[in-house]
Amino acid sequence: MDKLTFLNQIDTMTGPSIRRFYMPGHKGRGLSEIVLPKMDITEVEGADNLHHPQGVIAALQERMVADYKTRASWPLVGGSTLGIQAALLALAQEGDKILVPTNAHRSVYGGLALARAEGIYLPPAMDRSWGLATHVSLEILDQALARHPEAVGMVLTNPTYYGTTSDVAAIAERLHQKGKWLLVDEAHGAHLAYCRTLPEDALSAGADMVVQSAHKTLAAYTQTGMLHLGTDRVDPERVQRILGILETSSPSYPLMLSIEGALGQAQISGGRMMEDIAAAWDRAVLTFDAEDNIRLYTPDNGYPYDKSKWLFTVVDGSGHALEKDLREKYGIWLEFATAHTLLAYTGMGTTREDLGALLEAIGAMNRKVSQDPQDHSARPSSEASGLWAVDHPLVVPLWQAMLGQTEWVPLEQGAHRISGDFITPYPPGIPVVLPGERMTPEMVGKIQKALDQGEEMMGIGLKDRVAVLCEKETD
Ligand SMILES: Cc1ncc(COP(=O)(O)O)c(C=O)c1O
């Protein structure tokens, strides 16, 4: 086999004529000042130490503190995944109960498991037409607080992958009134603090801790992130100690340098570029009408929308074919496609020409359809099939189930067994089964039905098998 198959493959996928609407936010442009292999160094004299920053890395932290107006900030070389896990370990004690809207990323569940904390799962508000989780309202929060006054804090995803937002300031205020903390997973929102016309960032809204990916919307390299302390809830030294446990002792200098480069770009021109993207979204949305098969998604929940996410809805369910055509005929690569959605994810490297090419291609592929786009009876929906559980009663603690020995069994034999993994339909990316939950025959039947209807489901193996805990794990 050709030894460079991997390299050749990536090289051909990233040619100059390709327009990238997927992460990372640099879109294959910029960062030319980070020279490889020249700058791939280690903690020699003058290069500082991520785990004991006193020099150039401390200066980068100061810049993060100033840009995001924080009490303390840490650059990360393990993405938001590392930041979320570190934040949960810093904030939670073993056995603590934490409010978790179920559209949380799996790193939140990983963080709960590491901290041996217990999730109190809340269903987020949904856009029922397209089956997307949109926000957490104060009403949802108040109901959860009334049922679980012992909860110590909450993890909120804001903005979502699809760009929808919650009222973070109101949520932070409510939690603080009751002496509880707010951790915001702002993996998709590191750009917000730089753009006045986009939704407010979580640190300005009063969150206690905030985690961001620097590679999703900013121009830093993949795997970079930022962890911020917004209030004095946690001792910064505790955070530093936890990062020392979780994060590599050989952090990549090119990655860390790319965080500095991305912040510099955001400061100088990136904020304005993102505002241009939002203005282009405002113009583009007017060009679609109710009969179009493909339309730019506009949330109807009344909250500000992060217009850096160009989410298109597809009435006739041809999303996968459209994504393939965009890629093969127009050289436009999207972040994500399902039968009924296409996500073009912009970032600090997106240009006006990219957006023009995207809209032109969508225009060429669009057609009129008679179906009412609000009528979702024709669309497979995990909600319609009754899959979403309001509650996830765990018979084995999450941490024990996530780390337990599992075996694969056919789905129908999963009934009455304890799940060893998440089972998650996309969209909306909300797990319907958590590790540690006993699967009921009813739930297994619904999952089978959803699979038969063509729903995309993570956590289901080849030939519709599911991972369950080995019997000895559950004795
Ligand atoms: C909402 C959310 N949070 C956290 C993460 C993890 O981010 P990272 O890939 O930077 O570790 C993701 C990744 O896609 C995400 O979508």
The ligand as an SDF file (V2000), in Angstrom:
LIG
                    3D

 16 16  0  0  0  0  0  0  0  0999 V2000
  -21.6160   21.8220   21.7100 C   0  0  0  0  0  0  0  0  0  0  0  0
  -20.2320   21.2370   21.6940 C   0  0  0  0  0  0  0  0  0  0  0  0
  -19.5030   21.2560   22.8170 N   0  0  0  0  0  0  0  0  0  0  0  0
  -18.2580   20.7500   22.8720 C   0  0  0  0  0  0  0  0  0  0  0  0
  -17.6860   20.1830   21.7610 C   0  0  0  0  0  0  0  0  0  0  0  0
  -16.2940   19.6220   21.8500 C   0  0  0  0  0  0  0  0  0  0  0  0
  -15.4270   20.5030   21.2090 O   0  0  0  0  0  0  0  0  0  0  0  0
  -13.9510   20.0940   20.7450 P   0  0  0  0  0  0  0  0  0  0  0  0
  -14.1110   19.3840   19.4500 O   0  0  0  0  0  0  0  0  0  0  0  0
  -13.2540   21.4170   20.6070 O   0  0  0  0  0  0  0  0  0  0  0  0
  -13.3640   19.2480   21.7930 O   0  0  0  0  0  0  0  0  0  0  0  0
  -18.4010   20.1390   20.5550 C   0  0  0  0  0  0  0  0  0  0  0  0
  -17.7870   19.5330   19.3630 C   0  0  0  0  0  0  0  0  0  0  0  0
  -18.2930   19.4980   18.2970 O   0  0  0  0  0  0  0  0  0  0  0  0
  -19.7050   20.6720   20.5240 C   0  0  0  0  0  0  0  0  0  0  0  0
  -20.4380   20.6360   19.3980 O   0  0  0  0  0  0  0  0  0  0  0  0
  1  2  1  0
  2  3  1  0
  2 15  2  0
  3  4  2  0
  4  5  1  0
  5  6  1  0
  5 12  2  0
  6  7  1  0
  7  8  1  0
  8  9  2  0
  8 10  1  0
  8 11  1  0
 12 13  1  0
 12 15  1  0
 13 14  2  0
 15 16  1  0
M  END
$$$$
